[in-house]
Amino acid sequence: MILDEVLHLLPRVGAPTPLFIHLHGVGASALAMTPIADRFAQVWPQSGHLMPDGFAPSDLAPRGRQWFSMLDVTEENRPERVGAVLPRLAAFVRDAQAALGVAAPATALVGYSQGAILALEFAQAFPALVGRVVAIAGRYAALPEDAPLAVVHLVHGKEDRAVPARHAVDAATRLIALGADVTADVVPGVGHEPHPALVEAAIGHLQTFLPRRVWAQALADAPLMATRADSRALDRPVAPPAANDPA
């Protein structure tokens, strides 16, 4: 059972919805994501949260974990390293969705730092498995060429020196150009950390952002409305159109 293998937080009764899968930063562990999971659970009491450990021992911290090696990492080899672990993460996501009865649109990946890199690239490689991505202090391994189906929420500290905030700006610019659903916040006074201000910014967008496809469907389903009101339906009559009014 997948719940025996990972740190988790689930509602007491019923299936979780939505399901958040939290991916920690390099050199940390699943425990590092529990403050975010706890805060999300306060906002969404019926939500579920899975916090797996990174797939390998960390190269940088003796007791930490990592998703991919940071030794001699470069702009050129980072995409390959990330891509190599995405199928394993996809298997985990599928197993979690099956075990908990949660559909892909109700599944969100929440990643911090290296975990955010993994989350962003996962949405590109496995678009049918995730509905939303929250990337905290992260970046793409390589800027995407195609718009993800998932809604992407980027939150970043302006004073981040480990992963400069320009990566969030560049990602948002590219995603907007591709026609993707994206929000981006760069918060002054915050460095490279899962700061509460970043978490609250993400929560705000998760609560309020309406994806374009949902808005388009709402417009398609809406009945046609008259463009001119009938004065008999108003509290006071309106003046009739002028004789030369083409309407």
C-alpha positions in Angstrom: 0.0 0.0 0.0 1.4 3.4 -1.0 0.5 5.0 2.2 2.8 2.6 4.1 5.7 4.0 2.1 5.3 7.8 2.4 4.6 10.5 4.9 1.0 11.5 4.5 -1.9 13.6 5.8 -5.4 12.5 4.8 -8.9 13.6 5.8 -10.5 11.5 8.5 -13.5 10.5 6.3 -13.9 10.2 2.6 -11.7 10.4 -0.4 -9.2 13.3 -0.5 -9.9 16.1 -2.9 -7.8 17.7 -4.0 -4.6 15.6 -3.7 -1.3 17.4 -3.2 2.0 15.6 -3.7 4.8 17.6 -2.1 8.4 17.4 -3.4 11.2 18.6 -1.1 14.4 20.4 -2.0 17.8 18.8 -2.4 19.5 17.6 0.8 16.2 17.6 2.8 13.5 15.0 3.3 9.7 14.6 3.3 9.5 16.1 6.7 10.6 19.5 5.3 7.3 19.7 3.4 5.0 19.1 6.4 4.5 22.8 7.2 3.2 23.5 3.7 1.0 20.4 3.9 -0.4 21.4 7.3 -1.2 24.9 6.0 -2.9 23.6 2.9 -4.9 21.2 5.0 -6.2 24.2 7.0 -7.4 25.8 3.9 -8.8 22.6 2.3 -9.9 20.3 5.1 -10.8 17.5 2.7 -7.5 17.6 0.9 -4.9 14.8 0.9 -1.2 15.2 1.1 1.6 12.8 0.2 5.2 13.6 1.0 7.7 11.2 -0.6 11.4 11.2 0.0 13.8 11.9 -2.8 14.7 8.9 -4.8 18.4 8.9 -3.9 20.7 9.8 -1.0 21.9 13.4 -1.2 25.3 14.2 -2.6 25.3 17.3 -0.4 23.8 16.3 2.9 24.8 13.1 4.7 21.3 12.2 5.9 19.3 14.1 3.2 17.7 12.9 0.0 17.7 14.2 -3.6 15.6 13.7 -6.7 18.7 14.0 -9.0 22.4 14.6 -8.5 23.7 18.1 -8.3 27.3 17.1 -8.7 28.8 18.9 -11.7 25.3 19.9 -12.8 25.1 22.2 -15.8 22.5 23.9 -17.9 23.3 21.3 -20.5 23.0 18.1 -18.4 20.2 19.2 -16.0 17.3 18.3 -18.4 18.7 14.8 -18.9 19.1 14.2 -15.1 15.6 15.4 -14.4 14.1 13.4 -17.3 15.7 10.2 -16.0 13.7 10.3 -12.8 10.3 11.5 -14.1 9.0 8.0 -15.1 9.5 6.8 -11.5 7.6 9.8 -10.2 4.9 9.2 -12.8 4.5 5.6 -11.4 4.2 7.0 -7.9 1.5 9.5 -9.0 -0.5 6.9 -10.8 -0.3 4.5 -7.8 -1.4 7.3 -5.5 -4.3 8.3 -7.6 -5.5 4.7 -7.9 -5.1 4.0 -4.2 -6.9 7.2 -3.1 -9.5 7.4 -5.9 -8.4 10.8 -7.1 -8.5 11.9 -10.7 -5.6 13.7 -12.5 -7.4 17.1 -12.6 -7.7 17.1 -8.8 -4.0 16.2 -8.4 -1.4 19.0 -7.7 2.3 18.8 -7.4 3.9 21.2 -4.9 7.6 21.5 -5.2 10.3 23.5 -3.5 13.6 24.2 -5.1 14.8 20.9 -6.7 11.3 19.5 -6.1 9.9 22.5 -8.0 12.2 21.7 -10.9 10.8 18.1 -10.9 7.2 19.3 -10.6 7.5 21.7 -13.5 9.1 19.2 -15.8 6.7 16.5 -14.8 3.8 18.6 -16.0 5.5 18.8 -19.4 6.4 15.1 -19.7 3.1 13.7 -18.2 0.4 16.3 -18.9 -2.4 13.8 -18.4 -1.5 13.1 -14.7 -1.6 16.5 -13.0 -4.0 19.4 -12.9 -1.9 22.0 -11.1 1.7 22.7 -10.2 3.0 25.0 -7.5 6.7 25.8 -7.9 8.3 27.4 -4.9 11.7 28.9 -5.5 12.2 26.7 -8.5 12.8 26.8 -12.3 12.5 24.7 -15.4 15.4 22.5 -16.3 14.9 24.0 -19.7 12.2 26.5 -20.7 9.3 24.6 -22.4 8.5 24.6 -26.0 4.8 23.7 -25.5 2.2 24.9 -23.1 1.5 22.6 -20.3 -2.1 21.4 -19.7 -1.7 22.0 -16.0 -2.1 25.4 -14.4 1.3 26.6 -13.2 1.7 28.8 -10.1 5.2 30.2 -9.7 6.2 31.8 -6.3 9.7 33.1 -5.7 11.7 35.3 -3.3 13.2 38.4 -4.9 16.3 37.9 -2.8 16.8 34.3 -3.8 20.5 33.8 -4.5 20.4 30.0 -5.0 17.8 30.1 -7.8 17.5 33.7 -8.8 14.0 35.1 -9.3 14.7 35.8 -12.9 14.0 32.1 -13.6 10.4 32.6 -12.4 10.1 35.7 -14.6 11.6 33.9 -17.6 9.3 30.9 -17.0 6.2 33.1 -16.7 7.1 35.1 -19.8 7.5 31.9 -21.8 4.4 30.3 -20.5 2.3 33.4 -21.3 3.7 33.4 -24.8 2.7 29.8 -25.2 -0.8 30.5 -24.1 -0.5 28.5 -20.8 -2.4 29.1 -17.6 0.1 30.6 -15.2 0.4 32.9 -12.2 3.7 34.4 -10.9 4.6 36.1 -7.7 8.1 37.5 -6.8 8.0 38.6 -3.2 10.5 41.2 -1.9 12.5 40.5 1.2 12.4 36.7 0.7 15.4 34.5 -0.1 15.7 30.8 -1.0 13.2 29.3 1.4 9.6 28.0 1.5 8.7 31.2 3.2 5.1 31.6 4.5 4.6 34.6 2.2 5.3 32.4 -0.8 3.0 29.6 0.5 0.2 32.2 1.1 0.6 33.6 -2.4 0.3 30.1 -3.8 -2.8 29.4 -1.8 -4.4 32.6 -3.0 -4.0 31.7 -6.6 -5.1 28.1 -6.0 -8.3 29.5 -4.5 -9.1 32.1 -7.1 -7.4 31.5 -10.5 -9.8 30.3 -13.2 -8.1 28.4 -16.0 -8.8 29.6 -19.5 -10.4 26.4 -20.6 -12.9 26.6 -17.7 -13.8 30.2 -18.6 -14.1 29.3 -22.3 -16.4 26.4 -21.4 -18.5 28.6 -19.2 -18.9 31.1 -22.0 -19.8 28.3 -24.4 -22.5 27.0 -22.0 -23.9 30.4 -21.2 -27.3 31.3 -22.8 -27.3 34.2 -25.3 -28.5 37.4 -23.6 -30.2 40.4 -25.1 -27.9 43.3 -25.6 -30.8 45.8 -25.1 -33.0 45.6 -22.0 -36.8 45.8 -22.4 -38.1 48.9 -20.5 -41.0 46.9 -19.2 -38.6 44.7 -17.2 -37.0 47.7 -15.5 -38.2 49.8 -12.6 -38.3 52.8 -14.8 -38.7 53.1 -18.6 -35.8 53.8 -20.8 -35.9 56.2 -23.6 -36.7 54.7 -27.0 -33.9 54.6 -29.6 -33.6 57.6 -31.8 -35.0 57.4 -35.3 -31.5 57.1 -36.8 -30.4 54.4 -34.4 -29.6 51.3 -36.5 -30.3 49.1 -33.5 
